[in-house]
Amino acid sequence: MSESPFREKKARPGKESVRSESNGLTPSSAPAETEVQRHPLPGRVSEPAARDAGEVQFFEDEYRDVVESLGGEVLRAEVNPFVEVGERTPSGNVSSPQLLRARPLEPTSGPRRWVHAMTGGLVNLGPSRAQVREQERMARIQRPLRGAHVTTYLCLKGGITKTTTCIGTALTAAQYRPEAVVAGDFNPDAGDLAERVTGREGLSGVNALAEQVEHVHSIGQLSAFLESEGRLTVLPGEPDPKLGESLTSAQFNAVIEILSSYYSSIHVDAGTGITHPIMPGILARTDTLVVPAAYSITGAKRAYETLVWLRSNGFDRLADSAIVALTERDLVSREVDKKAVLAMFEGQPVVKVPADQHLADGAKVHLERMNPRTREAFAEIAALIADRYSA
């Protein structure tokens, strides 16, 4: 019969009984047993009894012979499966552990989202290709930006959504980028950018700022000339065409200089007059050019001629990297070869912006009222612009 674990064990001859500190037994009643004096190896954890009593000891290698000469036994314990040693960095410091596991992406739309919701998250089919593209696009839009980046919207022909493209792209950038975004109306021909962003008429600011720019030394003083809608800041143009014609390249440079002191992402709505005195200053300060176009014969040819003019006048860098925003709002007949229109801009990134009734009304622009495909097109333009940021 096996020995009962509760039977008192007799102490071996020549050894004293060990008093238990944990149960309070007296030396006469405490169970005793002979043990060989043990010492743990350096860096190893002692057996559970010693560890629980807080008697974990560490010895250097040079004490090994001393321990053995005194009749002790060197403990060769296995590594405790409940204790892990943190990874050490080259400097010798324990690295900070990753406490949270990487969480798999969850679907946000379509049948995948329905399956995920109905199963309480137990079945996760992952994001769709469209969702992955959307997340990648958002990451591109949020690319870090150092310094100021000026994006100009320019075409030889008016009425082909130049201002609308500027507003849609700037609103998208302002919604997703961490820093403040500003859009300025530098159209000498009484532009309506501020009106279509804020819904308020008769706003002005660019000419007054150009005249007082030397006296602006803070964001508070600058804000007196600006308007805002949501996260987008707007510098209104000049509603009087006679006053708008008076702006020069030097004044534009001064205004851009003060804007870039407080804003990194700057969007410029330029006019159609390439020979206007303000245009050399605009083109010289432009980092990225967006050329609105259309499928109509006039809209396509004028956009193409804009690129030709830039190349023939020393602005090859802008023409070669220009983004073409091809709006599909024109109800052209089947006689127009749309593939031929696209071929005119071969080598340029072309973003097709779908027709959108909300934008066609010419009223205040709301991102949430646009067709989802239209919002996606403006997001792609914003991402292409951010791709040029020198991070």
Secondary structure as UniProt FT lines:
FT   TURN            5..6
FT   TURN            13..14
FT   TURN            21..23
FT   TURN            27..29
FT   STRAND          38..40
FT   TURN            42..43
FT   HELIX           48..52
FT   TURN            53..54
FT   HELIX           61..63
FT   HELIX           64..69
FT   TURN            70..71
FT   STRAND          73..75
FT   TURN            81..82
FT   TURN            90..91
FT   HELIX           110..118
FT   TURN            119..121
FT   HELIX           129..141
FT   STRAND          149..153
FT   HELIX           162..176
FT   STRAND          181..186
FT   TURN            188..190
FT   HELIX           193..198
FT   HELIX           206..212
FT   HELIX           213..215
FT   HELIX           219..222
FT   HELIX           223..225
FT   STRAND          227..229
FT   TURN            230..231
FT   STRAND          232..235
FT   HELIX           241..244
FT   TURN            245..246
FT   HELIX           249..260
FT   TURN            261..262
FT   STRAND          265..270
FT   TURN            274..275
FT   TURN            277..278
FT   HELIX           279..285
FT   STRAND          288..294
FT   HELIX           297..312
FT   TURN            313..314
FT   HELIX           316..321
FT   STRAND          323..327
FT   TURN            334..335
FT   HELIX           338..344
FT   TURN            345..347
FT   STRAND          350..353
FT   HELIX           357..360
FT   HELIX           367..369
FT   HELIX           372..387
//
